[in-house]
Amino acid sequence: MRSSAWQKSSYSGANDECVEVRTTNEGIELRESDDGNTIVRTTSATFAALLQATKAGEFDHHAS
């Protein structure tokens, strides 16, 4: 499986408390930067829908 390098948001700075993302031949992989052993895999379409919903504020009511 070919994968790109893990990337994290520039907003996270030097913190290890963020989500990292990379692309693979099969889709998208996500992991927490401080726990790289757990990887969530999804399709590009599903990840795009998640980003779109997040940008639209659909999850804002979960923020503390």
PDB file of N, CA, C, O and CB in Angstrom:
ATOM      1  N   MET A   1       0.853  -1.175   0.000  1.00  0.00           N
ATOM      2  CA  MET A   1       0.000   0.000   0.000  1.00  0.00           C
ATOM      3  C   MET A   1       0.895   1.234   0.000  1.00  0.00           C
ATOM      4  O   MET A   1       1.770   1.363   0.856  1.00  0.00           O
ATOM      5  CB  MET A   1      -0.968   0.000   1.226  1.00  0.00           C
ATOM      6  N   ARG A   2       0.690   2.122  -0.931  1.00  0.00           N
ATOM      7  CA  ARG A   2       1.446   3.368  -1.017  1.00  0.00           C
ATOM      8  C   ARG A   2       0.734   4.428  -0.191  1.00  0.00           C
ATOM      9  O   ARG A   2      -0.479   4.598  -0.309  1.00  0.00           O
ATOM     10  CB  ARG A   2       1.608   3.832  -2.497  1.00  0.00           C
ATOM     11  N   SER A   3       1.481   5.140   0.645  1.00  0.00           N
ATOM     12  CA  SER A   3       0.914   6.160   1.516  1.00  0.00           C
ATOM     13  C   SER A   3       1.729   7.431   1.436  1.00  0.00           C
ATOM     14  O   SER A   3       2.938   7.395   1.210  1.00  0.00           O
ATOM     15  CB  SER A   3       0.846   5.665   2.959  1.00  0.00           C
ATOM     16  N   SER A   4       1.060   8.556   1.622  1.00  0.00           N
ATOM     17  CA  SER A   4       1.763   9.827   1.719  1.00  0.00           C
ATOM     18  C   SER A   4       2.220  10.020   3.170  1.00  0.00           C
ATOM     19  O   SER A   4       1.870   9.228   4.045  1.00  0.00           O
ATOM     20  CB  SER A   4       0.852  11.013   1.251  1.00  0.00           C
ATOM     21  N   ALA A   5       2.990  11.056   3.413  1.00  0.00           N
ATOM     22  CA  ALA A   5       3.458  11.353   4.764  1.00  0.00           C
ATOM     23  C   ALA A   5       2.298  11.866   5.615  1.00  0.00           C
ATOM     24  O   ALA A   5       1.368  12.486   5.099  1.00  0.00           O
ATOM     25  CB  ALA A   5       4.607  12.392   4.730  1.00  0.00           C
ATOM     26  N   TRP A   6       2.358  11.603   6.915  1.00  0.00           N
ATOM     27  CA  TRP A   6       1.350  12.126   7.841  1.00  0.00           C
ATOM     28  C   TRP A   6       1.448  13.639   7.877  1.00  0.00           C
ATOM     29  O   TRP A   6       2.544  14.199   7.890  1.00  0.00           O
ATOM     30  CB  TRP A   6       1.530  11.530   9.267  1.00  0.00           C
ATOM     31  N   GLN A   7       0.294  14.302   7.892  1.00  0.00           N
ATOM     32  CA  GLN A   7       0.237  15.764   7.950  1.00  0.00           C
ATOM     33  C   GLN A   7      -0.676  16.175   9.086  1.00  0.00           C
ATOM     34  O   GLN A   7      -1.673  15.510   9.366  1.00  0.00           O
ATOM     35  CB  GLN A   7      -0.256  16.365   6.605  1.00  0.00           C
ATOM     36  N   LYS A   8      -0.331  17.283   9.746  1.00  0.00           N
ATOM     37  CA  LYS A   8      -1.203  17.822  10.774  1.00  0.00           C
ATOM     38  C   LYS A   8      -1.396  19.310  10.514  1.00  0.00           C
ATOM     39  O   LYS A   8      -0.622  19.935   9.789  1.00  0.00           O
ATOM     40  CB  LYS A   8      -0.621  17.570  12.194  1.00  0.00           C
ATOM     41  N   SER A   9      -2.411  19.851  11.102  1.00  0.00           N
ATOM     42  CA  SER A   9      -2.761  21.248  10.905  1.00  0.00           C
ATOM     43  C   SER A   9      -1.650  22.169  11.376  1.00  0.00           C
ATOM     44  O   SER A   9      -0.997  21.900  12.384  1.00  0.00           O
ATOM     45  CB  SER A   9      -4.050  21.575  11.630  1.00  0.00           C
ATOM     46  N   SER A  10      -1.439  23.245  10.653  1.00  0.00           N
ATOM     47  CA  SER A  10      -0.464  24.246  11.083  1.00  0.00           C
ATOM     48  C   SER A  10      -0.929  24.954  12.354  1.00  0.00           C
ATOM     49  O   SER A  10      -0.118  25.570  13.046  1.00  0.00           O
ATOM     50  CB  SER A  10      -0.222  25.269   9.966  1.00  0.00           C
ATOM     51  N   TYR A  11      -2.220  24.875  12.668  1.00  0.00           N
ATOM     52  CA  TYR A  11      -2.759  25.482  13.886  1.00  0.00           C
ATOM     53  C   TYR A  11      -2.303  24.739  15.144  1.00  0.00           C
ATOM     54  O   TYR A  11      -2.354  25.301  16.238  1.00  0.00           O
ATOM     55  CB  TYR A  11      -4.283  25.508  13.825  1.00  0.00           C
ATOM     56  N   SER A  12      -1.868  23.516  15.011  1.00  0.00           N
ATOM     57  CA  SER A  12      -1.496  22.731  16.179  1.00  0.00           C
ATOM     58  C   SER A  12      -0.098  23.074  16.691  1.00  0.00           C
ATOM     59  O   SER A  12       0.237  22.727  17.823  1.00  0.00           O
ATOM     60  CB  SER A  12      -1.574  21.260  15.852  1.00  0.00           C
ATOM     61  N   GLY A  13       0.711  23.737  15.896  1.00  0.00           N
ATOM     62  CA  GLY A  13       2.047  24.121  16.325  1.00  0.00           C
ATOM     63  C   GLY A  13       2.877  22.923  16.721  1.00  0.00           C
ATOM     64  O   GLY A  13       2.926  21.928  15.997  1.00  0.00           O
ATOM     65  N   ALA A  14       3.535  23.011  17.875  1.00  0.00           N
ATOM     66  CA  ALA A  14       4.391  21.930  18.351  1.00  0.00           C
ATOM     67  C   ALA A  14       3.634  20.935  19.220  1.00  0.00           C
ATOM     68  O   ALA A  14       4.220  19.962  19.693  1.00  0.00           O
ATOM     69  CB  ALA A  14       5.560  22.497  19.125  1.00  0.00           C
ATOM     70  N   ASN A  15       2.349  21.161  19.437  1.00  0.00           N
ATOM     71  CA  ASN A  15       1.554  20.260  20.281  1.00  0.00           C
ATOM     72  C   ASN A  15       1.398  18.894  19.636  1.00  0.00           C
ATOM     73  O   ASN A  15       1.343  18.770  18.413  1.00  0.00           O
ATOM     74  CB  ASN A  15       0.177  20.862  20.557  1.00  0.00           C
ATOM     75  N   ASP A  16       1.326  17.876  20.476  1.00  0.00           N
ATOM     76  CA  ASP A  16       1.060  16.523  19.995  1.00  0.00           C
ATOM     77  C   ASP A  16      -0.377  16.125  20.252  1.00  0.00           C
ATOM     78  O   ASP A  16      -0.686  14.936  20.315  1.00  0.00           O
ATOM     79  CB  ASP A  16       1.999  15.528  20.654  1.00  0.00           C
ATOM     80  N   GLU A  17      -1.252  17.087  20.398  1.00  0.00           N
ATOM     81  CA  GLU A  17      -2.660  16.813  20.674  1.00  0.00           C
ATOM     82  C   GLU A  17      -3.504  17.220  19.473  1.00  0.00           C
ATOM     83  O   GLU A  17      -4.317  18.140  19.550  1.00  0.00           O
ATOM     84  CB  GLU A  17      -3.129  17.559  21.948  1.00  0.00           C
ATOM     85  N   CYS A  18      -3.299  16.527  18.378  1.00  0.00           N
ATOM     86  CA  CYS A  18      -4.039  16.870  17.170  1.00  0.00           C
ATOM     87  C   CYS A  18      -4.250  15.615  16.328  1.00  0.00           C
ATOM     88  O   CYS A  18      -3.708  14.549  16.621  1.00  0.00           O
ATOM     89  CB  CYS A  18      -3.292  17.958  16.355  1.00  0.00           C
ATOM     90  N   VAL A  19      -5.030  15.764  15.308  1.00  0.00           N
ATOM     91  CA  VAL A  19      -5.288  14.664  14.382  1.00  0.00           C
ATOM     92  C   VAL A  19      -4.367  14.830  13.185  1.00  0.00           C
ATOM     93  O   VAL A  19      -4.205  15.929  12.654  1.00  0.00           O
ATOM     94  CB  VAL A  19      -6.789  14.627  13.937  1.00  0.00           C
ATOM     95  N   GLU A  20      -3.768  13.725  12.770  1.00  0.00           N
ATOM     96  CA  GLU A  20      -2.945  13.711  11.565  1.00  0.00           C
ATOM     97  C   GLU A  20      -3.688  12.953  10.477  1.00  0.00           C
ATOM     98  O   GLU A  20      -4.490  12.064  10.764  1.00  0.00           O
ATOM     99  CB  GLU A  20      -1.551  13.069  11.838  1.00  0.00           C
ATOM    100  N   VAL A  21      -3.422  13.306   9.242  1.00  0.00           N
ATOM    101  CA  VAL A  21      -4.119  12.694   8.117  1.00  0.00           C
ATOM    102  C   VAL A  21      -3.114  12.392   7.005  1.00  0.00           C
ATOM    103  O   VAL A  21      -2.119  13.097   6.839  1.00  0.00           O
ATOM    104  CB  VAL A  21      -5.257  13.621   7.598  1.00  0.00           C
ATOM    105  N   ARG A  22      -3.395  11.332   6.250  1.00  0.00           N
ATOM    106  CA  ARG A  22      -2.592  11.025   5.064  1.00  0.00           C
ATOM    107  C   ARG A  22      -3.470  10.276   4.066  1.00  0.00           C
ATOM    108  O   ARG A  22      -4.504   9.710   4.419  1.00  0.00           O
ATOM    109  CB  ARG A  22      -1.322  10.183   5.436  1.00  0.00           C
ATOM    110  N   THR A  23      -3.028  10.291   2.814  1.00  0.00           N
ATOM    111  CA  THR A  23      -3.742   9.567   1.778  1.00  0.00           C
ATOM    112  C   THR A  23      -3.048   8.236   1.519  1.00  0.00           C
ATOM    113  O   THR A  23      -1.838   8.099   1.699  1.00  0.00           O
ATOM    114  CB  THR A  23      -3.829  10.403   0.482  1.00  0.00           C
ATOM    115  N   THR A  24      -3.840   7.263   1.093  1.00  0.00           N
ATOM    116  CA  THR A  24      -3.325   5.960   0.678  1.00  0.00           C
ATOM    117  C   THR A  24      -3.993   5.605  -0.645  1.00  0.00           C
ATOM    118  O   THR A  24      -4.861   6.337  -1.120  1.00  0.00           O
ATOM    119  CB  THR A  24      -3.590   4.852   1.771  1.00  0.00           C
ATOM    120  N   ASN A  25      -3.599   4.506  -1.228  1.00  0.00           N
ATOM    121  CA  ASN A  25      -4.249   4.043  -2.457  1.00  0.00           C
ATOM    122  C   ASN A  25      -5.731   3.756  -2.232  1.00  0.00           C
ATOM    123  O   ASN A  25      -6.547   3.899  -3.142  1.00  0.00           O
ATOM    124  CB  ASN A  25      -3.551   2.788  -2.987  1.00  0.00           C
ATOM    125  N   GLU A  26      -6.070   3.348  -1.001  1.00  0.00           N
ATOM    126  CA  GLU A  26      -7.446   2.964  -0.680  1.00  0.00           C
ATOM    127  C   GLU A  26      -8.302   4.126  -0.189  1.00  0.00           C
ATOM    128  O   GLU A  26      -9.526   4.002  -0.151  1.00  0.00           O
ATOM    129  CB  GLU A  26      -7.437   1.883   0.361  1.00  0.00           C
ATOM    130  N   GLY A  27      -7.702   5.247   0.187  1.00  0.00           N
ATOM    131  CA  GLY A  27      -8.495   6.376   0.688  1.00  0.00           C
ATOM    132  C   GLY A  27      -7.713   7.256   1.635  1.00  0.00           C
ATOM    133  O   GLY A  27      -6.616   7.714   1.313  1.00  0.00           O
ATOM    134  N   ILE A  28      -8.284   7.493   2.810  1.00  0.00           N
ATOM    135  CA  ILE A  28      -7.739   8.422   3.799  1.00  0.00           C
ATOM    136  C   ILE A  28      -7.510   7.690   5.115  1.00  0.00           C
ATOM    137  O   ILE A  28      -8.305   6.833   5.500  1.00  0.00           O
ATOM    138  CB  ILE A  28      -8.687   9.632   4.006  1.00  0.00           C
ATOM    139  N   GLU A  29      -6.416   8.030   5.809  1.00  0.00           N
ATOM    140  CA  GLU A  29      -6.164   7.502   7.141  1.00  0.00           C
ATOM    141  C   GLU A  29      -6.016   8.661   8.113  1.00  0.00           C
ATOM    142  O   GLU A  29      -5.435   9.695   7.782  1.00  0.00           O
ATOM    143  CB  GLU A  29      -4.901   6.604   7.156  1.00  0.00           C
ATOM    144  N   LEU A  30      -6.553   8.478   9.327  1.00  0.00           N
ATOM    145  CA  LEU A  30      -6.483   9.483  10.386  1.00  0.00           C
ATOM    146  C   LEU A  30      -5.928   8.827  11.635  1.00  0.00           C
ATOM    147  O   LEU A  30      -6.161   7.646  11.890  1.00  0.00           O
ATOM    148  CB  LEU A  30      -7.879  10.117  10.664  1.00  0.00           C
ATOM    149  N   ARG A  31      -5.190   9.610  12.410  1.00  0.00           N
ATOM    150  CA  ARG A  31      -4.703   9.119  13.709  1.00  0.00           C
ATOM    151  C   ARG A  31      -4.458  10.314  14.615  1.00  0.00           C
ATOM    152  O   ARG A  31      -4.320  11.444  14.147  1.00  0.00           O
ATOM    153  CB  ARG A  31      -3.395   8.267  13.547  1.00  0.00           C
ATOM    154  N   GLU A  32      -4.406  10.054  15.916  1.00  0.00           N
ATOM    155  CA  GLU A  32      -4.014  11.080  16.874  1.00  0.00           C
ATOM    156  C   GLU A  32      -2.500  11.126  16.900  1.00  0.00           C
ATOM    157  O   GLU A  32      -1.845  10.084  16.914  1.00  0.00           O
ATOM    158  CB  GLU A  32      -4.599  10.799  18.298  1.00  0.00           C
ATOM    159  N   SER A  33      -1.944  12.318  16.906  1.00  0.00           N
ATOM    160  CA  SER A  33      -0.484  12.424  16.844  1.00  0.00           C
ATOM    161  C   SER A  33       0.197  11.840  18.082  1.00  0.00           C
ATOM    162  O   SER A  33       1.338  11.387  17.994  1.00  0.00           O
ATOM    163  CB  SER A  33      -0.078  13.878  16.678  1.00  0.00           C
ATOM    164  N   ASP A  34      -0.480  11.842  19.232  1.00  0.00           N
ATOM    165  CA  ASP A  34       0.131  11.299  20.441  1.00  0.00           C
ATOM    166  C   ASP A  34      -0.150   9.805  20.628  1.00  0.00           C
ATOM    167  O   ASP A  34       0.331   9.211  21.593  1.00  0.00           O
ATOM    168  CB  ASP A  34      -0.364  12.063  21.647  1.00  0.00           C
ATOM    169  N   ASP A  35      -0.917   9.186  19.725  1.00  0.00           N
ATOM    170  CA  ASP A  35      -1.192   7.748  19.787  1.00  0.00           C
ATOM    171  C   ASP A  35      -1.252   7.212  18.361  1.00  0.00           C
ATOM    172  O   ASP A  35      -2.332   6.957  17.828  1.00  0.00           O
ATOM    173  CB  ASP A  35      -2.530   7.453  20.557  1.00  0.00           C
ATOM    174  N   GLY A  36      -0.094   7.045  17.756  1.00  0.00           N
ATOM    175  CA  GLY A  36      -0.026   6.644  16.357  1.00  0.00           C
ATOM    176  C   GLY A  36      -0.380   5.196  16.074  1.00  0.00           C
ATOM    177  O   GLY A  36      -0.407   4.784  14.915  1.00  0.00           O
ATOM    178  N   ASN A  37      -0.654   4.409  17.123  1.00  0.00           N
ATOM    179  CA  ASN A  37      -0.963   2.990  16.920  1.00  0.00           C
ATOM    180  C   ASN A  37      -2.389   2.757  16.448  1.00  0.00           C
ATOM    181  O   ASN A  37      -2.673   1.722  15.845  1.00  0.00           O
ATOM    182  CB  ASN A  37      -0.731   2.226  18.197  1.00  0.00           C
ATOM    183  N   THR A  38      -3.288   3.692  16.706  1.00  0.00           N
ATOM    184  CA  THR A  38      -4.683   3.551  16.303  1.00  0.00           C
ATOM    185  C   THR A  38      -4.925   4.394  15.060  1.00  0.00           C
ATOM    186  O   THR A  38      -4.782   5.616  15.092  1.00  0.00           O
ATOM    187  CB  THR A  38      -5.645   3.970  17.451  1.00  0.00           C
ATOM    188  N   ILE A  39      -5.291   3.739  13.969  1.00  0.00           N
ATOM    189  CA  ILE A  39      -5.509   4.428  12.697  1.00  0.00           C
ATOM    190  C   ILE A  39      -6.932   4.156  12.226  1.00  0.00           C
ATOM    191  O   ILE A  39      -7.380   3.010  12.202  1.00  0.00           O
ATOM    192  CB  ILE A  39      -4.472   3.971  11.623  1.00  0.00           C
ATOM    193  N   VAL A  40      -7.630   5.211  11.856  1.00  0.00           N
ATOM    194  CA  VAL A  40      -8.976   5.104  11.305  1.00  0.00           C
ATOM    195  C   VAL A  40      -8.867   5.272   9.797  1.00  0.00           C
ATOM    196  O   VAL A  40      -8.269   6.234   9.315  1.00  0.00           O
ATOM    197  CB  VAL A  40      -9.948   6.171  11.933  1.00  0.00           C
ATOM    198  N   ARG A  41      -9.441   4.339   9.059  1.00  0.00           N
ATOM    199  CA  ARG A  41      -9.404   4.397   7.595  1.00  0.00           C
ATOM    200  C   ARG A  41     -10.800   4.687   7.058  1.00  0.00           C
ATOM    201  O   ARG A  41     -11.794   4.161   7.558  1.00  0.00           O
ATOM    202  CB  ARG A  41      -8.858   3.069   7.001  1.00  0.00           C
ATOM    203  N   THR A  42     -10.859   5.532   6.033  1.00  0.00           N
ATOM    204  CA  THR A  42     -12.137   5.879   5.425  1.00  0.00           C
ATOM    205  C   THR A  42     -11.921   6.189   3.949  1.00  0.00           C
ATOM    206  O   THR A  42     -10.786   6.268   3.479  1.00  0.00           O
ATOM    207  CB  THR A  42     -12.790   7.084   6.152  1.00  0.00           C
ATOM    208  N   THR A  43     -13.000   6.360   3.241  1.00  0.00           N
ATOM    209  CA  THR A  43     -12.909   6.710   1.824  1.00  0.00           C
ATOM    210  C   THR A  43     -12.722   8.215   1.671  1.00  0.00           C
ATOM    211  O   THR A  43     -13.015   8.987   2.584  1.00  0.00           O
ATOM    212  CB  THR A  43     -14.171   6.241   1.059  1.00  0.00           C
ATOM    213  N   SER A  44     -12.242   8.607   0.529  1.00  0.00           N
ATOM    214  CA  SER A  44     -12.071  10.034   0.248  1.00  0.00           C
ATOM    215  C   SER A  44     -13.405  10.769   0.278  1.00  0.00           C
ATOM    216  O   SER A  44     -13.480  11.898   0.763  1.00  0.00           O
ATOM    217  CB  SER A  44     -11.398  10.231  -1.110  1.00  0.00           C
ATOM    218  N   ALA A  45     -14.449  10.142  -0.233  1.00  0.00           N
ATOM    219  CA  ALA A  45     -15.770  10.768  -0.266  1.00  0.00           C
ATOM    220  C   ALA A  45     -16.323  10.978   1.142  1.00  0.00           C
ATOM    221  O   ALA A  45     -16.897  12.027   1.434  1.00  0.00           O
ATOM    222  CB  ALA A  45     -16.738   9.917  -1.086  1.00  0.00           C
ATOM    223  N   THR A  46     -16.153   9.988   2.009  1.00  0.00           N
ATOM    224  CA  THR A  46     -16.639  10.110   3.382  1.00  0.00           C
ATOM    225  C   THR A  46     -15.856  11.181   4.136  1.00  0.00           C
ATOM    226  O   THR A  46     -16.438  11.950   4.901  1.00  0.00           O
ATOM    227  CB  THR A  46     -16.537   8.760   4.113  1.00  0.00           C
ATOM    228  N   PHE A  47     -14.554  11.237   3.929  1.00  0.00           N
ATOM    229  CA  PHE A  47     -13.741  12.248   4.587  1.00  0.00           C
ATOM    230  C   PHE A  47     -14.127  13.645   4.092  1.00  0.00           C
ATOM    231  O   PHE A  47     -14.207  14.582   4.887  1.00  0.00           O
ATOM    232  CB  PHE A  47     -12.244  11.980   4.338  1.00  0.00           C
ATOM    233  N   ALA A  48     -14.363  13.788   2.804  1.00  0.00           N
ATOM    234  CA  ALA A  48     -14.788  15.075   2.253  1.00  0.00           C
ATOM    235  C   ALA A  48     -16.124  15.507   2.856  1.00  0.00           C
ATOM    236  O   ALA A  48     -16.316  16.687   3.148  1.00  0.00           O
ATOM    237  CB  ALA A  48     -14.898  14.994   0.719  1.00  0.00           C
ATOM    238  N   ALA A  49     -17.042  14.568   3.044  1.00  0.00           N
ATOM    239  CA  ALA A  49     -18.334  14.888   3.663  1.00  0.00           C
ATOM    240  C   ALA A  49     -18.147  15.325   5.113  1.00  0.00           C
ATOM    241  O   ALA A  49     -18.824  16.247   5.568  1.00  0.00           O
ATOM    242  CB  ALA A  49     -19.282  13.673   3.594  1.00  0.00           C
ATOM    243  N   LEU A  50     -17.238  14.676   5.848  1.00  0.00           N
ATOM    244  CA  LEU A  50     -16.941  15.073   7.227  1.00  0.00           C
ATOM    245  C   LEU A  50     -16.384  16.487   7.271  1.00  0.00           C
ATOM    246  O   LEU A  50     -16.818  17.294   8.094  1.00  0.00           O
ATOM    247  CB  LEU A  50     -15.948  14.094   7.871  1.00  0.00           C
ATOM    248  N   LEU A  51     -15.438  16.800   6.410  1.00  0.00           N
ATOM    249  CA  LEU A  51     -14.868  18.149   6.378  1.00  0.00           C
ATOM    250  C   LEU A  51     -15.928  19.195   6.046  1.00  0.00           C
ATOM    251  O   LEU A  51     -15.970  20.265   6.653  1.00  0.00           O
ATOM    252  CB  LEU A  51     -13.730  18.219   5.359  1.00  0.00           C
ATOM    253  N   GLN A  52     -16.771  18.877   5.088  1.00  0.00           N
ATOM    254  CA  GLN A  52     -17.825  19.801   4.689  1.00  0.00           C
ATOM    255  C   GLN A  52     -18.792  20.059   5.845  1.00  0.00           C
ATOM    256  O   GLN A  52     -19.171  21.203   6.094  1.00  0.00           O
ATOM    257  CB  GLN A  52     -18.583  19.253   3.474  1.00  0.00           C
ATOM    258  N   ALA A  53     -19.185  19.010   6.542  1.00  0.00           N
ATOM    259  CA  ALA A  53     -20.098  19.151   7.681  1.00  0.00           C
ATOM    260  C   ALA A  53     -19.442  19.933   8.812  1.00  0.00           C
ATOM    261  O   ALA A  53     -20.101  20.735   9.474  1.00  0.00           O
ATOM    262  CB  ALA A  53     -20.545  17.772   8.185  1.00  0.00           C
ATOM    263  N   THR A  54     -18.159  19.707   9.038  1.00  0.00           N
ATOM    264  CA  THR A  54     -17.441  20.431  10.086  1.00  0.00           C
ATOM    265  C   THR A  54     -17.369  21.915   9.764  1.00  0.00           C
ATOM    266  O   THR A  54     -17.625  22.757  10.625  1.00  0.00           O
ATOM    267  CB  THR A  54     -16.029  19.860  10.265  1.00  0.00           C
ATOM    268  N   LYS A  55     -17.020  22.233   8.524  1.00  0.00           N
ATOM    269  CA  LYS A  55     -16.955  23.633   8.106  1.00  0.00           C
ATOM    270  C   LYS A  55     -18.312  24.308   8.165  1.00  0.00           C
ATOM    271  O   LYS A  55     -18.385  25.515   8.397  1.00  0.00           O
ATOM    272  CB  LYS A  55     -16.396  23.735   6.705  1.00  0.00           C
ATOM    273  N   ALA A  56     -19.392  23.558   7.959  1.00  0.00           N
ATOM    274  CA  ALA A  56     -20.747  24.108   7.998  1.00  0.00           C
ATOM    275  C   ALA A  56     -21.262  24.264   9.428  1.00  0.00           C
ATOM    276  O   ALA A  56     -22.352  24.795   9.638  1.00  0.00           O
ATOM    277  CB  ALA A  56     -21.694  23.218   7.204  1.00  0.00           C
ATOM    278  N   GLY A  57     -20.483  23.804  10.413  1.00  0.00           N
ATOM    279  CA  GLY A  57     -20.880  23.967  11.804  1.00  0.00           C
ATOM    280  C   GLY A  57     -21.816  22.905  12.340  1.00  0.00           C
ATOM    281  O   GLY A  57     -22.421  23.091  13.396  1.00  0.00           O
ATOM    282  N   GLU A  58     -21.945  21.800  11.638  1.00  0.00           N
ATOM    283  CA  GLU A  58     -22.885  20.760  12.053  1.00  0.00           C
ATOM    284  C   GLU A  58     -22.516  20.090  13.374  1.00  0.00           C
ATOM    285  O   GLU A  58     -23.354  19.427  13.986  1.00  0.00           O
ATOM    286  CB  GLU A  58     -22.979  19.719  10.986  1.00  0.00           C
ATOM    287  N   PHE A  59     -21.277  20.256  13.815  1.00  0.00           N
ATOM    288  CA  PHE A  59     -20.849  19.617  15.061  1.00  0.00           C
ATOM    289  C   PHE A  59     -20.562  20.625  16.161  1.00  0.00           C
ATOM    290  O   PHE A  59     -20.073  20.251  17.227  1.00  0.00           O
ATOM    291  CB  PHE A  59     -19.621  18.775  14.815  1.00  0.00           C
ATOM    292  N   ASP A  60     -20.855  21.889  15.922  1.00  0.00           N
ATOM    293  CA  ASP A  60     -20.539  22.939  16.885  1.00  0.00           C
ATOM    294  C   ASP A  60     -21.210  22.726  18.238  1.00  0.00           C
ATOM    295  O   ASP A  60     -20.671  23.136  19.266  1.00  0.00           O
ATOM    296  CB  ASP A  60     -20.944  24.279  16.330  1.00  0.00           C
ATOM    297  N   HIS A  61     -22.362  22.097  18.250  1.00  0.00           N
ATOM    298  CA  HIS A  61     -23.066  21.894  19.520  1.00  0.00           C
ATOM    299  C   HIS A  61     -22.334  20.899  20.422  1.00  0.00           C
ATOM    300  O   HIS A  61     -22.679  20.781  21.598  1.00  0.00           O
ATOM    301  CB  HIS A  61     -24.490  21.405  19.258  1.00  0.00           C
ATOM    302  N   HIS A  62     -21.339  20.184  19.909  1.00  0.00           N
ATOM    303  CA  HIS A  62     -20.553  19.251  20.712  1.00  0.00           C
ATOM    304  C   HIS A  62     -19.369  19.932  21.394  1.00  0.00           C
ATOM    305  O   HIS A  62     -18.765  19.364  22.304  1.00  0.00           O
ATOM    306  CB  HIS A  62     -20.057  18.112  19.845  1.00  0.00           C
ATOM    307  N   ALA A  63     -19.037  21.144  20.957  1.00  0.00           N
ATOM    308  CA  ALA A  63     -17.887  21.853  21.529  1.00  0.00           C
ATOM    309  C   ALA A  63     -18.220  22.328  22.942  1.00  0.00           C
ATOM    310  O   ALA A  63     -19.356  22.686  23.253  1.00  0.00           O
ATOM    311  CB  ALA A  63     -17.480  23.056  20.633  1.00  0.00           C
ATOM    312  N   SER A  64     -17.207  22.317  23.768  1.00  0.00           N
ATOM    313  CA  SER A  64     -17.437  22.768  25.147  1.00  0.00           C
ATOM    314  C   SER A  64     -17.018  24.193  25.339  1.00  0.00           C
ATOM    315  O   SER A  64     -17.143  24.730  26.440  1.00  0.00           O
ATOM    316  CB  SER A  64     -16.700  21.892  26.128  1.00  0.00           C
TER     317      SER A  64
END
